[in-house]
């Protein structure tokens, strides 16, 4: 199993929207590196659900339930999407400020490539972040 972090603007698609819907597609990714990360996702992989914008915090965990397939909103045919299912809400969101304050997490793309919307998370960092979220 691999671990990931996926970002969304909460006013476009929030954690509450994801929980309410349950399973949904993760579309609209147009960055090649983020798209390659989507392509690498497998069914059963887990991802941290991150609110970007003003909130900047991890809200919960989703599971990949359908692997990469073409994104019908992309007329070029170059980009795709995966389907994810809400698994667990964090007891308390984990803020970017907290993440930046933890030296063990300074290697994460969340800090080093702040505009990347889909990124891998190593198992040690996953455990740190999910423990913090409760």
VOPAGU-2260 file (C-alpha; in pm, 1 decimal, decimal comma):
REM VOPAGU-2260
SITE   aa  ch    i         X         Y         Z
SITE  UNK   A    0       0,0       0,0       0,0
SITE  UNK   A    1     111,0     354,4     -73,7
SITE  UNK   A    2      18,3     678,3      99,8
SITE  UNK   A    3     -67,7    1010,7     -58,1
SITE  UNK   A    4    -190,2    1362,1      13,4
SITE  UNK   A    5    -451,5    1524,3    -210,2
SITE  UNK   A    6    -539,9    1893,3    -194,7
SITE  UNK   A    7    -864,2    2072,8    -258,8
SITE  UNK   A    8   -1002,6    2420,1    -213,8
SITE  UNK   A    9   -1275,5    2370,5      48,8
SITE  UNK   A   10   -1512,1    2614,5    -123,9
SITE  UNK   A   11   -1490,1    2394,4    -437,5
SITE  UNK   A   12   -1491,8    2048,3    -271,9
SITE  UNK   A   13   -1468,6    2016,5     105,9
SITE  UNK   A   14   -1416,6    1729,1     344,9
SITE  UNK   A   15   -1783,0    1765,1     440,4
SITE  UNK   A   16   -1876,5    1725,8      71,1
SITE  UNK   A   17   -1659,2    1413,7      49,5
SITE  UNK   A   18   -1813,0    1258,4     361,6
SITE  UNK   A   19   -2164,1    1336,1     240,9
SITE  UNK   A   20   -2097,5    1188,4    -104,8
SITE  UNK   A   21   -1890,5     892,2      21,4
SITE  UNK   A   22   -1731,4     785,2    -309,6
SITE  UNK   A   23   -1644,6    1039,6    -577,1
SITE  UNK   A   24   -1397,6    1101,7    -856,1
SITE  UNK   A   25   -1086,3    1315,5    -801,4
SITE  UNK   A   26   -1069,5    1519,2   -1120,4
SITE  UNK   A   27    -936,1    1847,6   -1253,4
SITE  UNK   A   28    -564,5    1773,5   -1200,6
SITE  UNK   A   29    -370,7    1945,4   -1481,5
SITE  UNK   A   30     -14,6    1943,0   -1346,8
SITE  UNK   A   31     197,4    1664,4   -1500,8
SITE  UNK   A   32     374,9    1569,1   -1177,2
SITE  UNK   A   33      45,1    1553,8    -986,6
SITE  UNK   A   34    -108,3    1358,1   -1275,9
SITE  UNK   A   35     178,3    1107,5   -1265,0
SITE  UNK   A   36     111,1    1066,2    -893,1
SITE  UNK   A   37    -255,3     993,3    -970,1
SITE  UNK   A   38    -142,4     733,9   -1226,7
SITE  UNK   A   39      69,8     564,5    -958,1
SITE  UNK   A   40    -224,0     526,1    -717,9
SITE  UNK   A   41    -360,8     175,5    -669,1
SITE  UNK   A   42    -691,0      51,5    -529,8
SITE  UNK   A   43    -654,2      34,5    -151,6
SITE  UNK   A   44    -399,8     316,9    -127,2
SITE  UNK   A   45    -483,2     579,7     134,5
SITE  UNK   A   46    -464,5     957,6     101,9
SITE  UNK   A   47    -476,6    1248,4     341,0
SITE  UNK   A   48    -751,3    1492,5     242,6
SITE  UNK   A   49    -608,4    1846,2     266,2
SITE  UNK   A   50    -796,7    2175,6     257,6
SITE  UNK   A   51    -578,3    2430,5      80,2
SITE  UNK   A   52    -643,4    2803,9      51,3
SITE  UNK   A   53    -704,5    2987,6     376,8
SITE  UNK   A   54    -754,1    2672,2     588,1
SITE  UNK   A   55    -435,5    2476,9     506,9
SITE  UNK   A   56    -508,3    2166,4     712,1
SITE  UNK   A   57    -554,1    1791,5     682,6
SITE  UNK   A   58    -915,4    1695,1     745,8
SITE  UNK   A   59    -927,6    1316,7     712,9
SITE  UNK   A   60    -842,8    1004,7     515,0
SITE  UNK   A   61    -977,6     871,2     185,8
SITE  UNK   A   62    -914,3     539,0      12,4
SITE  UNK   A   63    -854,3     494,5    -360,4
SITE  UNK   A   64   -1138,9     271,5    -484,8
SITE  UNK   A   65   -1090,0     302,7    -862,2
SITE  UNK   A   66    -752,6     342,7   -1035,4
SITE  UNK   A   67    -657,9     609,4   -1287,5
SITE  UNK   A   68    -891,3     655,1   -1584,2
SITE  UNK   A   69    -951,2     936,2   -1838,1
SITE  UNK   A   70   -1092,4    1263,1   -1704,8
SITE  UNK   A   71   -1386,4    1351,9   -1931,9
SITE  UNK   A   72   -1344,9    1722,0   -1846,2
SITE  UNK   A   73   -1003,6    1720,8   -2021,8
SITE  UNK   A   74   -1057,0    1778,7   -2393,5
SITE  UNK   A   75    -687,9    1707,6   -2464,9
SITE  UNK   A   76    -716,8    1350,1   -2336,7
SITE  UNK   A   77    -388,1    1382,7   -2146,0
SITE  UNK   A   78    -519,1    1384,8   -1790,9
SITE  UNK   A   79    -715,7    1144,2   -1577,3
SITE  UNK   A   80    -862,3    1087,7   -1234,8
SITE  UNK   A   81    -916,0     828,7    -962,9
SITE  UNK   A   82   -1215,7     755,8    -742,0
SITE  UNK   A   83   -1181,6     798,0    -366,4
SITE  UNK   A   84   -1398,2     706,9     -69,1
SITE  UNK   A   85   -1414,2     887,9     265,0
SITE  UNK   A   86   -1273,0     659,1     535,1
SITE  UNK   A   87   -1213,7     861,7     850,3
SITE  UNK   A   88   -1248,3    1217,4     971,0
SITE  UNK   A   89    -967,1    1346,0    1186,9
SITE  UNK   A   90   -1068,5    1415,3    1546,8
SITE  UNK   A   91    -889,8    1744,3    1493,7
SITE  UNK   A   92    -748,3    1888,1    1170,5
SITE  UNK   A   93    -368,7    1899,0    1138,6
SITE  UNK   A   94    -256,0    2243,0    1025,8
SITE  UNK   A   95      24,9    2328,2     786,1
SITE  UNK   A   96     174,7    2535,6    1067,6
SITE  UNK   A   97     202,2    2223,6    1286,1
SITE  UNK   A   98     352,1    2026,6     999,6
SITE  UNK   A   99     613,4    2295,8     932,3
SITE  UNK   A  100     706,9    2304,2    1301,5
SITE  UNK   A  101     791,2    1931,8    1303,8
SITE  UNK   A  102    1147,6    1876,6    1179,3
SITE  UNK   A  103    1062,6    1513,1    1092,4
SITE  UNK   A  104     823,5    1637,7     821,3
SITE  UNK   A  105    1041,9    1899,4     650,0
SITE  UNK   A  106    1112,3    1667,8     355,6
SITE  UNK   A  107     744,7    1649,0     252,4
SITE  UNK   A  108     637,9    1790,4     -83,5
SITE  UNK   A  109     363,7    1974,2     106,1
SITE  UNK   A  110     639,0    2203,4     234,9
SITE  UNK   A  111     892,0    2181,1     -47,3
SITE  UNK   A  112     648,9    2199,1    -344,2
SITE  UNK   A  113     357,0    2385,8    -196,8
SITE  UNK   A  114     159,7    2410,2    -523,1
SITE  UNK   A  115     161,0    2036,0    -597,4
SITE  UNK   A  116    -193,7    1901,3    -556,0
SITE  UNK   A  117    -126,5    1525,0    -540,2
SITE  UNK   A  118     185,9    1397,7    -364,6
SITE  UNK   A  119     327,2    1082,7    -206,8
SITE  UNK   A  120     364,9    1053,0     170,8
SITE  UNK   A  121     614,0     810,9     323,5
SITE  UNK   A  122     489,7     565,4     586,8
SITE  UNK   A  123     674,2     729,0     878,6
SITE  UNK   A  124     525,3    1070,5     795,9
SITE  UNK   A  125     183,5     911,2     739,8
SITE  UNK   A  126     196,1     765,7    1091,8
SITE  UNK   A  127     301,2    1098,5    1243,2
SITE  UNK   A  128      23,6    1288,8    1065,8
SITE  UNK   A  129    -254,7    1038,1    1130,1
SITE  UNK   A  130    -153,9    1011,4    1497,2
SITE  UNK   A  131    -181,9    1390,4    1526,1
SITE  UNK   A  132    -521,9    1388,8    1361,0
SITE  UNK   A  133    -650,9    1129,4    1603,0
